[in-house]
Amino acid sequence: MRCLIAYDIADARRLQRVQRHMQQHARALQRSVYLFEGHNAALARCLDGVKQRIDPACDDVRVYAISQSTRLLHAGKSLTVDGVWLGSDVI
């Protein structure tokens, strides 16, 4: 399974906790956007940890499933992530 996980956390302390958790489970693409690659069980563990660290009344976490063949495109500063093609096209 391959997913983009993005979040908007209202509190700085919760934000740091979520960032540390996400760094253990996925690859950072931007400050609040991560690429997760793994099995459904690993994704469930990752998201369970996120749920424990957020306030659902104030924070927003979104998960977008993407196929292995989906090309991830970018504009601006180049990122290099193993196994991910990042071209110079603008989205």
N, C-alpha and C positions, 0 to 999 in steps of 0.2 A: 504494500500500500504506500502511496505517495501523496502527501498533503501539504498545503500551505497553511500555516497557523499564524494568524494575525491577532493582535490584541491592542486594546486601549484601556489602560489601567489609570484610575483617577487619583490614587494615592501613591506617593513616591516610595513608601516602605513596601507596599504590596507589589509595586512595579519591580523593585529590586528582587523580591522573592520569586516572582514569576520569571524574571529574566534568568536568574541562577538555575531555576528548575528547568527551563527550556533549554539552556545551554548543555544540560546533561542528556537531553533526549532528542535534540534536533540541531540542524545547522542554521546559524543566523544568516539571513540574507540582508536584512536591515535591522534597525534597533528593535522593532516590534513585529518583525515578519520572519518566520522560521520555515525551513523545509524539513519535514519529517519523512523518513523512509524506514519502513519496518512492517512488522506484522500487526494485525488488528489488536492483538492482546497488548502489544507494546504501546500502540496508540492509546488504548483505553487506560493504561497505567499513566501515560503522559498527561492525558486530559483529566484523570482523577486527581493528579497532583496539582494541576492548574486550578481545578475547582476548589481545592482545599485552601488555595492562596488568594482567591479573589473575593470581592463583595459583589454578588450578582445584581444588587440594586444599583451599583455605580459603574461597574466594569463591563467591558465588552470583549468577548473572545470569539473568534470565528475560525472555522476549519473548512478549507476548500479541498476536496479530493481532486487530484489531477492524475491523468494517466502517465504511464512511463514514457510514452511517445510524445507527450506535450513538451514543446520547446518553450523554455523560459527566456524571454527577451528583456533587455534593459536599455536604458539610456543614461548616460553619465558615467560616474566612476565604475570601473570594471570590477566585477567580483569573480573569484575563481573558486568554485566548489566542485570537488571530485564527483564525476558522474552526472553533472548538470551542464547542459549547453547554454551558455549565455552569449547571445549574439549582440551585434551592435545596432540592431534594429530598434526603433522606438515602438513601444506598445501602442 
